[in-house]
Amino acid sequence: MRPLFLLLIFIAFSCQSPDPFNAEKAKEEILGIMMAQQDAWNKGDIETYMQGYYKSDSLRFASGGHVSYGWETTLNRYKKGYPDKAAMGTLVFSDIDIKMLSESSAFVFGKWELERAGDHPSGLFTLIFRKAPCGWRIVHDHTSIAK
């Protein structure tokens, strides 16, 4: 009788799910990715900035009345629009609001500002993050500029 009892205990514990989902930890991870993006941008490193995006042809980027798809397309768009550190300026994300939609997706809203020698553009962004095998990544980015 005792071996059967031990077997039942072993089965019960081995069937428990791994660590339960922790929404606060997920939010911290997402915020960490965004701060790493901000730091990379401010170093003039678009390739590292792009690591926050899901490297997929399904990545959707909408801005300035245009929608484009794909990680490479988004990278090329950034490189064309921001060819050097002067054009990139200094990026600041603020008013970041992260809402968990599920254990594998999150909605992020916030403001962005660029400080450059000749101007100070700013605007809003809405991001959808998904939990990918490589961690949390942006799968949808809608960025607007303030008038």
C-alpha positions as CSV (number, residue, x, y, z in Angstrom):
1,M,0.0,0.0,0.0
2,R,2.8,2.4,0.8
3,P,4.5,2.2,-2.7
4,L,1.1,3.0,-4.3
5,F,0.7,6.1,-2.0
6,L,4.2,7.3,-2.9
7,L,3.5,6.8,-6.6
8,L,0.3,8.8,-6.3
9,I,2.1,11.7,-4.5
10,F,4.8,11.6,-7.2
11,I,2.2,11.8,-10.0
12,A,0.4,14.6,-8.3
13,F,3.5,16.7,-7.9
14,S,4.9,15.9,-11.4
15,C,1.6,17.0,-13.0
16,Q,1.6,20.4,-11.5
17,S,2.1,23.2,-14.1
18,P,5.4,25.1,-14.1
19,D,5.6,28.4,-12.5
20,P,2.3,30.2,-12.6
21,F,2.0,33.3,-14.8
22,N,3.2,36.4,-13.1
23,A,1.7,39.5,-14.9
24,E,4.0,41.9,-12.9
25,K,7.1,40.0,-14.0
26,A,5.9,40.0,-17.6
27,K,5.4,43.8,-17.4
28,E,8.9,44.3,-16.0
29,E,10.3,42.2,-18.9
30,I,8.4,44.2,-21.5
31,L,9.5,47.5,-19.9
32,G,13.1,46.2,-19.8
33,I,12.9,45.5,-23.6
34,M,11.7,49.0,-24.2
35,M,14.4,50.6,-22.1
36,A,17.0,48.5,-23.9
37,Q,15.5,49.9,-27.2
38,Q,15.7,53.4,-25.9
39,D,19.4,52.9,-24.8
40,A,20.3,51.3,-28.2
41,W,18.6,54.2,-30.1
42,N,20.5,56.8,-28.1
43,K,23.8,55.0,-29.0
44,G,22.8,55.2,-32.7
45,D,22.4,51.4,-32.9
46,I,19.3,50.7,-34.9
47,E,20.2,47.0,-35.3
48,T,20.1,46.5,-31.5
49,Y,17.0,48.7,-31.2
50,M,15.3,46.3,-33.7
51,Q,15.9,43.3,-31.3
52,G,12.8,44.4,-29.5
53,Y,10.7,43.5,-32.6
54,Y,9.7,40.0,-33.5
55,K,11.9,38.9,-36.4
56,S,9.2,37.8,-38.7
57,D,7.5,38.7,-42.0
58,S,4.3,39.2,-40.1
59,L,5.6,42.1,-38.0
60,R,3.3,45.1,-38.7
61,F,4.5,48.7,-38.5
62,A,2.1,51.6,-39.1
63,S,3.2,55.2,-39.1
64,G,2.7,58.4,-41.2
65,G,-0.3,56.9,-43.0
66,H,1.7,53.9,-44.2
67,V,1.6,50.3,-43.1
68,S,4.5,47.9,-43.8
69,Y,5.1,44.3,-42.9
70,G,8.2,42.4,-42.0
71,W,11.2,42.8,-39.7
72,E,13.6,43.6,-42.6
73,T,11.2,46.1,-44.1
74,T,11.0,47.9,-40.7
75,L,14.7,47.8,-40.2
76,N,15.2,49.3,-43.7
77,R,12.6,52.0,-43.0
78,Y,14.4,53.0,-39.8
79,K,17.7,53.1,-41.6
80,K,16.4,55.3,-44.4
81,G,14.5,57.7,-42.0
82,Y,17.4,57.9,-39.5
83,P,20.6,57.6,-41.5
84,D,22.9,58.8,-38.7
85,K,23.1,59.7,-35.1
86,A,22.2,63.3,-35.7
87,A,18.9,62.3,-37.4
88,M,18.2,59.8,-34.6
89,G,18.7,62.3,-31.8
90,T,18.0,61.3,-28.2
91,L,14.9,59.2,-27.7
92,V,12.8,59.2,-24.5
93,F,9.8,56.9,-23.9
94,S,7.3,58.1,-21.3
95,D,3.9,57.5,-19.9
96,I,4.2,53.8,-20.6
97,D,1.1,51.9,-19.8
98,I,1.3,48.1,-20.1
99,K,-1.9,46.0,-20.0
100,M,-1.6,42.2,-20.1
101,L,-4.1,40.8,-22.6
102,S,-3.2,37.2,-21.8
103,E,-0.2,35.1,-20.6
104,S,1.3,35.6,-24.1
105,S,0.2,39.1,-25.2
106,A,0.3,42.6,-24.0
107,F,-0.9,46.0,-25.1
108,V,1.5,48.9,-24.5
109,F,0.7,52.6,-24.9
110,G,3.0,55.5,-24.4
111,K,4.7,58.7,-25.6
112,W,7.9,59.2,-27.5
113,E,10.1,62.2,-27.9
114,L,13.2,62.9,-30.0
115,E,15.6,65.7,-29.0
116,R,17.6,66.8,-32.0
117,A,19.6,69.9,-32.9
118,G,17.0,71.3,-35.2
119,D,13.7,70.1,-33.8
120,H,11.9,68.1,-31.1
121,P,9.4,65.7,-32.7
122,S,7.1,63.7,-30.4
123,G,4.1,61.5,-30.6
124,L,2.3,58.4,-29.3
125,F,2.7,54.7,-29.8
126,T,0.6,51.6,-29.4
127,L,2.4,48.3,-29.4
128,I,1.3,44.7,-29.2
129,F,3.9,42.4,-27.6
130,R,3.7,38.7,-27.8
131,K,5.7,36.1,-25.9
132,A,7.8,34.3,-28.5
133,P,10.3,31.5,-28.0
134,C,13.0,34.3,-27.7
135,G,11.0,36.2,-25.1
136,W,8.6,39.2,-25.3
137,R,8.8,41.0,-28.7
138,I,6.8,43.6,-30.5
139,V,4.6,42.2,-33.3
140,H,2.6,45.3,-34.0
141,D,3.7,49.0,-33.8
142,H,1.5,52.0,-34.5
143,T,3.4,55.2,-34.0
144,S,2.0,58.7,-34.6
145,I,3.6,62.1,-34.6
146,A,2.1,65.1,-32.8
147,K,1.3,68.1,-34.9
